[in-house]
């Protein structure tokens, strides 16, 4: 019997304590809690008050070294594919087309002066899968792949979470592929003709 009333007493005390904390925050809501971070020495000395941000007008500032949404500067991308191979969950998809010698000047160079040897018609990042580990960024030789401070992004459609950074349209990519295929076929024919000529000369001797 005593345990029964003891439990009732404990419940009443718990409710009263919780309501006391709630009322304290309610009456202190006329004040605005400071912006000190958890690592700030003044964090526990801030005035008690309203701490809810008025989103989206207000937002929590992101640290300068934070890892959030990925971005690829395709103008500096050389299509090496190291980021795609390094990604532990496969959220990066890349397709490349070899640049022909006559198109090297058109393809251009990176901001660091490195000649680009591949067109990159497809450079897709599925940010819904990305776990922001930073491995892809660390292996990028031209530092074109970076984490941005954008942390509060959302979409209604799952497909909109796939970001496209390719430097060719679908029609342009098809034209480049045909051109490369034609040149490879021409080189194969020339090689075959040269081999046949060498065979004839050998038989003629």
Helices and strands as residue ranges (DSSP letters): H 2-28, G 43-45, E 70-72, G 74-76, H 82-86, E 92-98, G 101-103, H 104-107, E 118-126, H 135-139, E 145-147, G 158-161, E 162-164, H 170-204
